[in-house]
Structure formats: C-alpha cells, structure tokens
Amino acid sequence: MPASRRRPAAWGAVAVLWLAACASTGSGHGPPPELEDWAAGPVRWYLLSSERRAIQEVGSSTEAVNFIEQFWHLRDPDPETPENSFRELFASRVEAADLLYAEGSIRGSLTPRGRALVLLGPPVHLQVATEPVLSWSAKKNRQERVITREVDVEVWRYPPEDLPERFEAVLRARGIVDGAELRFQVEPAGTRLVEGEELLQLAAAMAVVAE
C-alpha cells in the first residue's frame, strides 16, 4: 500500500475506543437535535449499529460535531489529503437520488432506490419489466381472496469488475460470482426492495476503511 494511503497500525483499535468513549460520556438527556437530524438524513444508510448506539449517548453540540467529523474520517480512503473523496461522492449521489427517486413528500435519497444509489452508485445494467405477484383482495361481502396483479419491477445489476475490489472479494467469498443484483417493486404507493438487502448492508459496512 502506498505511504499516502497507509493508516496507523492501531487504527481499528482507535475506532473501537472512540465509539466506546462516545457511549460513556453522554449526559443522559439524548443527542442534540442537529445530530438527530443529521442521522435521520441519507447518512442513515451508512451508520453502523455501534454508531447508532453511540449517537444516543452524545450529550452536547461539541460532541455532536466531533462525532460527525469522526464518522467521515473513518470512511476517508486517503486521510493524508485535505479532501475526503468518500464524502464528496456521497454528496453527489445524494443529490442525484433526490432528483431521480422522490416519492411524494419523501426525498429521493431516503427511498429504497435512493438508498441503493447512495450505497452502490448507479447500476451498470437496469432492467424494467412487469411481473405478476400474488395479493389479497376483499370481496363485497368482506371475504378475502388471493388474486394475481401486475407490478412494475426494476432489476439493478453491478458486474464484479465494476464493484470496489474489497466488495468483489467478499462477494466471491460468499459464493456470489456474478456481481451484485437488486430487485425493486415499483408501485404508486411506493417502491419496495424485494431482493438485495444483504448486499446493501455489506456496502455500508465496507465503507469503513480497514487496515
């Protein structure tokens, strides 16, 4: 690894100690509103469970600022430079998701497809089709019956060669050799992710730069 990208040898331990410190210094009155608002935004897709717990123990605006800065630092692929390419890419993806995938009053980056765009970027291959699904329907006498209805489906595919190297390696270790695939049901009431939850969770976890 080039020297400019080399992290301190104890970086993993430092991250763990930092999260533990956050969890032990809170005032018990809940996190500041600005931190809650930040965590409720599109950054939610990258928050680890340990970070969500630590947020509840942040007790001041100063701690909130430190928490947010450390969040971005943990995901900075090159901390030796003043720029944080991860943060810049995140901002551009959020902007695109807000433009493309808003659903009613819900901003695009907070919808299922917006989440996928923020975590994985635009799909290399996108397939749109109509598929039959089973559903419940009430008759006039209030009895229910199973019916078949047509729904729009979007399939997002990411070939292995277009995924980050670390991500591809983990997928292959899990026996997934064709890359990542996500499937969404798109209906007037809203969009739902029906396949690919594990892949999105993996993308969030792997954003933290490891040794």
PyMOL commands that set and color helices and strands:
alter all, ss='L'
color gray80, all
select helices_A, chain A and resi 3-5+11-24+33-40+42-46+49-55+61-74+85-100+108-110+112-120+160-162+165-173+197-206
alter helices_A, ss='H'
color red, helices_A
select strands_A, chain A and resi 125-138+144-158+180-187+190-195
alter strands_A, ss='S'
color yellow, strands_A
deselect
rebuild
show_as cartoon
